[in-house]
Amino acid sequence: MERLAMQNLDRRRVLRSLFAFSGAVGMSKAISASPIIFEDFRDGKASGWRYVSDRVMGGISNGEFQIVHEGKLNFARLSGTVSTANNGGFIQMRRDLEQPFAKDTSGLMLRVRGNGEKYFIHLRPKSARRPWHYFAAPIDTSGEWQEVTLPWSRFSAQGGLQASFSPDEATGIGIVAYGADYEAKLDVAWISLV
């Protein structure tokens, strides 16, 4: 099973390289329709990612973000205790995007393993004026690795944000345990554009 997962990662890496090459030489759109991984943690690093919690606003949630090495697989793990006390209720791993997502993409695909709790992907747009302005989509998890596809249409505006989502307006991504009192444990092997 692990060997198959690694072969799939290698295949996606080749597709990503072909997609980058296709932009330079104008190859057909058939290649760009394939998933393009923009993060896979394979190198064992978390470049650009950081941990943030509700403690920045007086909450008491506690957790961590780390890169885990399990056999030949490296993945990101967000874990901790989410508490809604003191108007809090989140822990997250987040990063700014070096460039927005391509406008002709249709959504995100992630390979995740959780503990049965609900998690969220938050995308921050250029139009955000407050920290609570973002687009959110939920992820339901189980104890097994699974691939989750989130079309852009699943991302809803939050915090009074008056905008509709456009991938070429995205400036940041967060993977979030949010909104309830629970123990969080979410593993993320890779994130791709589809």
PyRosetta script that sets phi, psi and omega in degrees:
from pyrosetta import init, pose_from_sequence

init()
pose = pose_from_sequence("MERLAMQNLDRRRVLRSLFAFSGAVGMSKAISASPIIFEDFRDGKASGWRYVSDRVMGGISNGEFQIVHEGKLNFARLSGTVSTANNGGFIQMRRDLEQPFAKDTSGLMLRVRGNGEKYFIHLRPKSARRPWHYFAAPIDTSGEWQEVTLPWSRFSAQGGLQASFSPDEATGIGIVAYGADYEAKLDVAWISLV")
pose.set_psi(1, -45.2)
pose.set_omega(1, 179.5)
pose.set_phi(2, -64.5)
pose.set_psi(2, -39.2)
pose.set_omega(2, 178.7)
pose.set_phi(3, -62.2)
pose.set_psi(3, -40.3)
pose.set_omega(3, 177.9)
pose.set_phi(4, -63.5)
pose.set_psi(4, -41.0)
pose.set_omega(4, 178.4)
pose.set_phi(5, -62.1)
pose.set_psi(5, -40.6)
pose.set_omega(5, -180.0)
pose.set_phi(6, -68.4)
pose.set_psi(6, -37.8)
pose.set_omega(6, 177.4)
pose.set_phi(7, -63.8)
pose.set_psi(7, -39.5)
pose.set_omega(7, 177.4)
pose.set_phi(8, -63.5)
pose.set_psi(8, -40.0)
pose.set_omega(8, 177.1)
pose.set_phi(9, -63.2)
pose.set_psi(9, -42.5)
pose.set_omega(9, 178.8)
pose.set_phi(10, -62.5)
pose.set_psi(10, -41.8)
pose.set_omega(10, 178.6)
pose.set_phi(11, -61.9)
pose.set_psi(11, -43.8)
pose.set_omega(11, -179.9)
pose.set_phi(12, -66.6)
pose.set_psi(12, -35.3)
pose.set_omega(12, 178.1)
pose.set_phi(13, -64.1)
pose.set_psi(13, -39.9)
pose.set_omega(13, 176.7)
pose.set_phi(14, -63.9)
pose.set_psi(14, -44.2)
pose.set_omega(14, 178.5)
pose.set_phi(15, -61.1)
pose.set_psi(15, -39.6)
pose.set_omega(15, 178.3)
pose.set_phi(16, -62.2)
pose.set_psi(16, -42.7)
pose.set_omega(16, 178.7)
pose.set_phi(17, -64.2)
pose.set_psi(17, -42.7)
pose.set_omega(17, 178.2)
pose.set_phi(18, -63.1)
pose.set_psi(18, -38.0)
pose.set_omega(18, 179.1)
pose.set_phi(19, -64.4)
pose.set_psi(19, -44.5)
pose.set_omega(19, 178.5)
pose.set_phi(20, -60.9)
pose.set_psi(20, -42.2)
pose.set_omega(20, 179.3)
pose.set_phi(21, -65.6)
pose.set_psi(21, -38.5)
pose.set_omega(21, -177.0)
pose.set_phi(22, -63.3)
pose.set_psi(22, -31.8)
pose.set_omega(22, 177.7)
pose.set_phi(23, -63.8)
pose.set_psi(23, -30.7)
pose.set_omega(23, -177.5)
pose.set_phi(24, -80.9)
pose.set_psi(24, -31.1)
pose.set_omega(24, -175.1)
pose.set_phi(25, -116.1)
pose.set_psi(25, 2.4)
pose.set_omega(25, 174.9)
pose.set_phi(26, 73.2)
pose.set_psi(26, 39.6)
pose.set_omega(26, 177.3)
pose.set_phi(27, -69.2)
pose.set_psi(27, 172.2)
pose.set_omega(27, -174.5)
pose.set_phi(28, -65.1)
pose.set_psi(28, 158.8)
pose.set_omega(28, 180.0)
pose.set_phi(29, -71.8)
pose.set_psi(29, -10.0)
pose.set_omega(29, -179.8)
pose.set_phi(30, -58.8)
pose.set_psi(30, -37.3)
pose.set_omega(30, 179.8)
pose.set_phi(31, -70.2)
pose.set_psi(31, -41.9)
pose.set_omega(31, -176.6)
pose.set_phi(32, -67.3)
pose.set_psi(32, -15.8)
pose.set_omega(32, 178.2)
pose.set_phi(33, -77.4)
pose.set_psi(33, -13.0)
pose.set_omega(33, 179.1)
pose.set_phi(34, -79.3)
pose.set_psi(34, 153.7)
pose.set_omega(34, 177.5)
pose.set_phi(35, -59.1)
pose.set_psi(35, 134.8)
pose.set_omega(35, 178.5)
pose.set_phi(36, -117.5)
pose.set_psi(36, 109.1)
pose.set_omega(36, -177.3)
pose.set_phi(37, -72.8)
pose.set_psi(37, 125.9)
pose.set_omega(37, 174.5)
pose.set_phi(38, -108.7)
pose.set_psi(38, -6.0)
pose.set_omega(38, 173.4)
pose.set_phi(39, -153.2)
pose.set_psi(39, 128.4)
pose.set_omega(39, 176.9)
pose.set_phi(40, -136.9)
pose.set_psi(40, -0.5)
pose.set_omega(40, 175.2)
pose.set_phi(41, 55.8)
pose.set_psi(41, 12.4)
pose.set_omega(41, -175.1)
pose.set_phi(42, -62.6)
pose.set_psi(42, -31.3)
pose.set_omega(42, -179.3)
pose.set_phi(43, -77.9)
pose.set_psi(43, 0.2)
pose.set_omega(43, 178.7)
pose.set_phi(44, 77.2)
pose.set_psi(44, 13.1)
pose.set_omega(44, 180.0)
pose.set_phi(45, -116.1)
pose.set_psi(45, 163.2)
pose.set_omega(45, -179.6)
pose.set_phi(46, -123.7)
pose.set_psi(46, 47.2)
pose.set_omega(46, -175.3)
pose.set_phi(47, -54.1)
pose.set_psi(47, 122.7)
pose.set_omega(47, 177.0)
pose.set_phi(48, 86.1)
pose.set_psi(48, -17.7)
pose.set_omega(48, -179.2)
pose.set_phi(49, -84.2)
pose.set_psi(49, 146.6)
pose.set_omega(49, 176.6)
pose.set_phi(50, -145.3)
pose.set_psi(50, 159.8)
pose.set_omega(50, 179.0)
pose.set_phi(51, -96.4)
pose.set_psi(51, 137.1)
pose.set_omega(51, 176.3)
pose.set_phi(52, -138.8)
pose.set_psi(52, 142.3)
pose.set_omega(52, 176.3)
pose.set_phi(53, -134.7)
pose.set_psi(53, 175.9)
pose.set_omega(53, 179.8)
pose.set_phi(54, -68.5)
pose.set_psi(54, -4.4)
pose.set_omega(54, 178.0)
pose.set_phi(55, -64.0)
pose.set_psi(55, -21.0)
pose.set_omega(55, 177.0)
pose.set_phi(56, -66.0)
pose.set_psi(56, -15.3)
pose.set_omega(56, 179.8)
pose.set_phi(57, -126.4)
pose.set_psi(57, 20.9)
pose.set_omega(57, 175.3)
pose.set_phi(58, 96.3)
pose.set_psi(58, 1.5)
pose.set_omega(58, 177.8)
pose.set_phi(59, -73.9)
pose.set_psi(59, 176.9)
pose.set_omega(59, -177.3)
pose.set_phi(60, -125.3)
pose.set_psi(60, 13.7)
pose.set_omega(60, 176.6)
pose.set_phi(61, -63.4)
pose.set_psi(61, 148.6)
pose.set_omega(61, -175.7)
pose.set_phi(62, -138.3)
pose.set_psi(62, 133.5)
pose.set_omega(62, 179.9)
pose.set_phi(63, -168.3)
pose.set_psi(63, -164.0)
pose.set_omega(63, 178.5)
pose.set_phi(64, -159.6)
pose.set_psi(64, 161.2)
pose.set_omega(64, 174.4)
pose.set_phi(65, -123.9)
pose.set_psi(65, 131.7)
pose.set_omega(65, -179.6)
pose.set_phi(66, -149.2)
pose.set_psi(66, 161.8)
pose.set_omega(66, 172.0)
pose.set_phi(67, -96.6)
pose.set_psi(67, 127.4)
pose.set_omega(67, -177.4)
pose.set_phi(68, -108.2)
pose.set_psi(68, 138.7)
pose.set_omega(68, 177.2)
pose.set_phi(69, -110.5)
pose.set_psi(69, 114.4)
pose.set_omega(69, -178.3)
pose.set_phi(70, -126.9)
pose.set_psi(70, 101.9)
pose.set_omega(70, -173.3)
pose.set_phi(71, 64.6)
pose.set_psi(71, -125.6)
pose.set_omega(71, 178.1)
pose.set_phi(72, -94.9)
pose.set_psi(72, 3.7)
pose.set_omega(72, -176.6)
pose.set_phi(73, -102.0)
pose.set_psi(73, 130.3)
pose.set_omega(73, 171.4)
pose.set_phi(74, -108.1)
pose.set_psi(74, 137.1)
pose.set_omega(74, 178.2)
pose.set_phi(75, -151.2)
pose.set_psi(75, 162.2)
pose.set_omega(75, 177.8)
pose.set_phi(76, -88.9)
pose.set_psi(76, 144.3)
pose.set_omega(76, 176.6)
pose.set_phi(77, -130.1)
pose.set_psi(77, 127.8)
pose.set_omega(77, 171.2)
pose.set_phi(78, -107.5)
pose.set_psi(78, 122.4)
pose.set_omega(78, -177.9)
pose.set_phi(79, -145.2)
pose.set_psi(79, 157.6)
pose.set_omega(79, 177.3)
pose.set_phi(80, 150.1)
pose.set_psi(80, -167.6)
pose.set_omega(80, -179.1)
pose.set_phi(81, -111.5)
pose.set_psi(81, 118.7)
pose.set_omega(81, 177.0)
pose.set_phi(82, -92.8)
pose.set_psi(82, 128.6)
pose.set_omega(82, 179.7)
pose.set_phi(83, -129.7)
pose.set_psi(83, 135.2)
pose.set_omega(83, 177.2)
pose.set_phi(84, -89.1)
pose.set_psi(84, 2.6)
pose.set_omega(84, 178.1)
pose.set_phi(85, -62.7)
pose.set_psi(85, 152.5)
pose.set_omega(85, 178.2)
pose.set_phi(86, 58.2)
pose.set_psi(86, 34.7)
pose.set_omega(86, 179.6)
pose.set_phi(87, 61.5)
pose.set_psi(87, 27.7)
pose.set_omega(87, 179.0)
pose.set_phi(88, -97.4)
pose.set_psi(88, -154.8)
pose.set_omega(88, 175.4)
pose.set_phi(89, 134.6)
pose.set_psi(89, 30.6)
pose.set_omega(89, 175.4)
pose.set_phi(90, -157.1)
pose.set_psi(90, 151.0)
pose.set_omega(90, 163.1)
pose.set_phi(91, -132.9)
pose.set_psi(91, 150.5)
pose.set_omega(91, -178.8)
pose.set_phi(92, -156.9)
pose.set_psi(92, 157.1)
pose.set_omega(92, 166.7)
pose.set_phi(93, -110.8)
pose.set_psi(93, 134.0)
pose.set_omega(93, -175.2)
pose.set_phi(94, -145.2)
pose.set_psi(94, 161.2)
pose.set_omega(94, 175.0)
pose.set_phi(95, -153.5)
pose.set_psi(95, 151.9)
pose.set_omega(95, 172.2)
pose.set_phi(96, -81.3)
pose.set_psi(96, 148.3)
pose.set_omega(96, 178.3)
pose.set_phi(97, -88.9)
pose.set_psi(97, 136.8)
pose.set_omega(97, 177.5)
pose.set_phi(98, -67.4)
pose.set_psi(98, -31.2)
pose.set_omega(98, 175.3)
pose.set_phi(99, -151.2)
pose.set_psi(99, 153.8)
pose.set_omega(99, 179.3)
pose.set_phi(100, -63.3)
pose.set_psi(100, 164.8)
pose.set_omega(100, 174.3)
pose.set_phi(101, -69.8)
pose.set_psi(101, 152.5)
pose.set_omega(101, 178.3)
pose.set_phi(102, -65.9)
pose.set_psi(102, 140.3)
pose.set_omega(102, -176.8)
pose.set_phi(103, -64.1)
pose.set_psi(103, -28.8)
pose.set_omega(103, -177.6)
pose.set_phi(104, -87.1)
pose.set_psi(104, 11.0)
pose.set_omega(104, 174.8)
pose.set_phi(105, -83.2)
pose.set_psi(105, 159.9)
pose.set_omega(105, -176.7)
pose.set_phi(106, -111.3)
pose.set_psi(106, -9.0)
pose.set_omega(106, 179.4)
pose.set_phi(107, 163.4)
pose.set_psi(107, -165.7)
pose.set_omega(107, 179.0)
pose.set_phi(108, -114.4)
pose.set_psi(108, 151.2)
pose.set_omega(108, 170.2)
pose.set_phi(109, -129.1)
pose.set_psi(109, 135.6)
pose.set_omega(109, -179.8)
pose.set_phi(110, -130.7)
pose.set_psi(110, 147.7)
pose.set_omega(110, 169.9)
pose.set_phi(111, -105.5)
pose.set_psi(111, 114.9)
pose.set_omega(111, -172.8)
pose.set_phi(112, -133.0)
pose.set_psi(112, 158.5)
pose.set_omega(112, 171.7)
pose.set_phi(113, -140.2)
pose.set_psi(113, 125.6)
pose.set_omega(113, -178.1)
pose.set_phi(114, -125.9)
pose.set_psi(114, -163.9)
pose.set_omega(114, -178.6)
pose.set_phi(115, -116.4)
pose.set_psi(115, 25.3)
pose.set_omega(115, 178.5)
pose.set_phi(116, 91.8)
pose.set_psi(116, -6.1)
pose.set_omega(116, 178.9)
pose.set_phi(117, -87.2)
pose.set_psi(117, 167.3)
pose.set_omega(117, 177.3)
pose.set_phi(118, -92.9)
pose.set_psi(118, 136.3)
pose.set_omega(118, 177.0)
pose.set_phi(119, -125.9)
pose.set_psi(119, 174.1)
pose.set_omega(119, -175.5)
pose.set_phi(120, -138.3)
pose.set_psi(120, 150.0)
pose.set_omega(120, 167.6)
pose.set_phi(121, -104.9)
pose.set_psi(121, 125.9)
pose.set_omega(121, 176.4)
pose.set_phi(122, -109.9)
pose.set_psi(122, 131.0)
pose.set_omega(122, 175.4)
pose.set_phi(123, -117.2)
pose.set_psi(123, 125.5)
pose.set_omega(123, -178.8)
pose.set_phi(124, -95.8)
pose.set_psi(124, 127.0)
pose.set_omega(124, -179.8)
pose.set_phi(125, -95.7)
pose.set_psi(125, 164.7)
pose.set_omega(125, 176.2)
pose.set_phi(126, -58.6)
pose.set_psi(126, -30.8)
pose.set_omega(126, -176.3)
pose.set_phi(127, -75.7)
pose.set_psi(127, -6.4)
pose.set_omega(127, -178.3)
pose.set_phi(128, -65.2)
pose.set_psi(128, 130.8)
pose.set_omega(128, 178.5)
pose.set_phi(129, -113.4)
pose.set_psi(129, -14.7)
pose.set_omega(129, -179.0)
pose.set_phi(130, -128.8)
pose.set_psi(130, 156.0)
pose.set_omega(130, 179.1)
pose.set_phi(131, -59.3)
pose.set_psi(131, -26.8)
pose.set_omega(131, -178.0)
pose.set_phi(132, -91.3)
pose.set_psi(132, 10.5)
pose.set_omega(132, 174.3)
pose.set_phi(133, -92.4)
pose.set_psi(133, 113.6)
pose.set_omega(133, 178.9)
pose.set_phi(134, -164.7)
pose.set_psi(134, 171.4)
pose.set_omega(134, 172.5)
pose.set_phi(135, -108.3)
pose.set_psi(135, 137.6)
pose.set_omega(135, -175.4)
pose.set_phi(136, -127.4)
pose.set_psi(136, 145.2)
pose.set_omega(136, 172.3)
pose.set_phi(137, -137.9)
pose.set_psi(137, 137.8)
pose.set_omega(137, -177.9)
pose.set_phi(138, -84.2)
pose.set_psi(138, 154.6)
pose.set_omega(138, 172.9)
pose.set_phi(139, -129.0)
pose.set_psi(139, 122.4)
pose.set_omega(139, 172.5)
pose.set_phi(140, -91.1)
pose.set_psi(140, 140.0)
pose.set_omega(140, -174.6)
pose.set_phi(141, -125.4)
pose.set_psi(141, 165.4)
pose.set_omega(141, 171.9)
pose.set_phi(142, -137.9)
pose.set_psi(142, -177.7)
pose.set_omega(142, 179.4)
pose.set_phi(143, -78.5)
pose.set_psi(143, 0.5)
pose.set_omega(143, -179.3)
pose.set_phi(144, -109.0)
pose.set_psi(144, 152.9)
pose.set_omega(144, 173.4)
pose.set_phi(145, -64.4)
pose.set_psi(145, 136.9)
pose.set_omega(145, 177.6)
pose.set_phi(146, -147.6)
pose.set_psi(146, 152.9)
pose.set_omega(146, 175.5)
pose.set_phi(147, -99.0)
pose.set_psi(147, 127.4)
pose.set_omega(147, -177.5)
pose.set_phi(148, -116.7)
pose.set_psi(148, 128.4)
pose.set_omega(148, 176.9)
pose.set_phi(149, -106.7)
pose.set_psi(149, 129.3)
pose.set_omega(149, 179.7)
pose.set_phi(150, -121.2)
pose.set_psi(150, 98.6)
pose.set_omega(150, 176.1)
pose.set_phi(151, -64.9)
pose.set_psi(151, 153.1)
pose.set_omega(151, -179.2)
pose.set_phi(152, -55.5)
pose.set_psi(152, -29.8)
pose.set_omega(152, -178.8)
pose.set_phi(153, -65.1)
pose.set_psi(153, -18.1)
pose.set_omega(153, 178.3)
pose.set_phi(154, -80.4)
pose.set_psi(154, -13.2)
pose.set_omega(154, -178.2)
pose.set_phi(155, -85.3)
pose.set_psi(155, 119.1)
pose.set_omega(155, -178.2)
pose.set_phi(156, -108.8)
pose.set_psi(156, 145.9)
pose.set_omega(156, -179.7)
pose.set_phi(157, -66.9)
pose.set_psi(157, 139.1)
pose.set_omega(157, -177.9)
pose.set_phi(158, -126.6)
pose.set_psi(158, 157.5)
pose.set_omega(158, 172.3)
pose.set_phi(159, 70.0)
pose.set_psi(159, 24.6)
pose.set_omega(159, -179.4)
pose.set_phi(160, 81.5)
pose.set_psi(160, 12.1)
pose.set_omega(160, 178.8)
pose.set_phi(161, -63.4)
pose.set_psi(161, 126.8)
pose.set_omega(161, -178.7)
pose.set_phi(162, -104.3)
pose.set_psi(162, 77.1)
pose.set_omega(162, -179.3)
pose.set_phi(163, -160.8)
pose.set_psi(163, 160.0)
pose.set_omega(163, 170.5)
pose.set_phi(164, -106.8)
pose.set_psi(164, 148.5)
pose.set_omega(164, -173.1)
pose.set_phi(165, -74.6)
pose.set_psi(165, 134.9)
pose.set_omega(165, 172.1)
pose.set_phi(166, -135.0)
pose.set_psi(166, 125.5)
pose.set_omega(166, -174.9)
pose.set_phi(167, -58.6)
pose.set_psi(167, -29.9)
pose.set_omega(167, -178.7)
pose.set_phi(168, -79.1)
pose.set_psi(168, 5.4)
pose.set_omega(168, 174.8)
pose.set_phi(169, -106.4)
pose.set_psi(169, -2.9)
pose.set_omega(169, -175.9)
pose.set_phi(170, -71.5)
pose.set_psi(170, 133.6)
pose.set_omega(170, 178.6)
pose.set_phi(171, -118.8)
pose.set_psi(171, -13.4)
pose.set_omega(171, -178.9)
pose.set_phi(172, -160.9)
pose.set_psi(172, 158.3)
pose.set_omega(172, 179.4)
pose.set_phi(173, -132.3)
pose.set_psi(173, 138.8)
pose.set_omega(173, 175.5)
pose.set_phi(174, -128.8)
pose.set_psi(174, 141.8)
pose.set_omega(174, 173.6)
pose.set_phi(175, -112.3)
pose.set_psi(175, 117.6)
pose.set_omega(175, -159.2)
pose.set_phi(176, -129.1)
pose.set_psi(176, 136.4)
pose.set_omega(176, 165.3)
pose.set_phi(177, -100.2)
pose.set_psi(177, 122.8)
pose.set_omega(177, -162.2)
pose.set_phi(178, -152.8)
pose.set_psi(178, 146.2)
pose.set_omega(178, 161.5)
pose.set_phi(179, 85.8)
pose.set_psi(179, 0.7)
pose.set_omega(179, -179.7)
pose.set_phi(180, -154.1)
pose.set_psi(180, 167.7)
pose.set_omega(180, 176.8)
pose.set_phi(181, -88.8)
pose.set_psi(181, 112.4)
pose.set_omega(181, -180.0)
pose.set_phi(182, -164.8)
pose.set_psi(182, 165.1)
pose.set_omega(182, 173.6)
pose.set_phi(183, -88.2)
pose.set_psi(183, 125.3)
pose.set_omega(183, -176.5)
pose.set_phi(184, -103.3)
pose.set_psi(184, 140.1)
pose.set_omega(184, 171.1)
pose.set_phi(185, -156.7)
pose.set_psi(185, 103.9)
pose.set_omega(185, -177.6)
pose.set_phi(186, -128.5)
pose.set_psi(186, 125.7)
pose.set_omega(186, 176.4)
pose.set_phi(187, -105.2)
pose.set_psi(187, 137.9)
pose.set_omega(187, 179.8)
pose.set_phi(188, -127.5)
pose.set_psi(188, 114.9)
pose.set_omega(188, -179.2)
pose.set_phi(189, -84.0)
pose.set_psi(189, -41.0)
pose.set_omega(189, 178.4)
pose.set_phi(190, -160.7)
pose.set_psi(190, 161.3)
pose.set_omega(190, 177.2)
pose.set_phi(191, -132.2)
pose.set_psi(191, 131.9)
pose.set_omega(191, 179.7)
pose.set_phi(192, -132.5)
pose.set_psi(192, 161.5)
pose.set_omega(192, 170.9)
pose.set_phi(193, -96.5)
pose.set_psi(193, 142.1)
pose.set_omega(193, 176.5)
pose.set_phi(194, -126.0)
pose.dump_pdb("model.pdb")
